[in-house]
Each structure stands twice: as structure tokens, then as C-alpha cells.
Amino acid sequence: MFTVQKALPLLNDGASVILNSSVRADDGVEAFGTYATSNAALRS
């Protein structure tokens, strides 16, 4: 999110931002809580 916020002023009108996610959001592993949360947000 922070990277996209910083990049937005540098993009031309009509530019696209493509965000990738992984299946780690579905694992439910406690150690990956923040990572899973950000991936789940992208999927939403």
C-alpha cells in the first residue's frame, strides 16, 4: 500500500497498477498474520 501511494504521483494519466497476491492468505498460519492479512485485502 505504501509503495503504491508513493508511486501514484509518478504515474501517467490512465496508468494501471497491478498487485499480486499469493495463497498464503488461506493457510491460517499464525506466523504469517500480517502477510496473510495484506494478501486477503488484495483478494477482496
N, C-alpha and C positions, 0 to 999 in steps of 0.2 A: 504494500500500500504506500509506504513512504517513498519507494523508488518511483512509483507511478506519479505521485504528487510532484516530485522534483522534476520528472521528465516532461510533464504536461506543457509547461511554458516553452519547451524546445521543439514541440511537435507542430507540424504544419496543419492548417485547417483541413479537416477531412481525414486526418491520420487515424490509424487504428492502433489499439493496444491489445495484444493477445496475451492472456495469462494462462499458465499451465498449472495443473494440479496433479496429485498422484493418488493412488488408492490407500495411502497411509491413513487417510481420514476415517476409513471404515474399520481399521484394526482394533481400536479401543485400547491401545497400549498407553498406560499412564505416562511413561517417559516421553511420549510424543504429543503431549496435550496441546501445547501452543501450536505446534506444526500441524496437527490434525485439525485444530480449530480454524486456522487460516485456509487450509485446503477445503474444509467444509464450507467456508464462506464463499470461496470461489465457485464451488459447485452449486451454491444456492443462487 
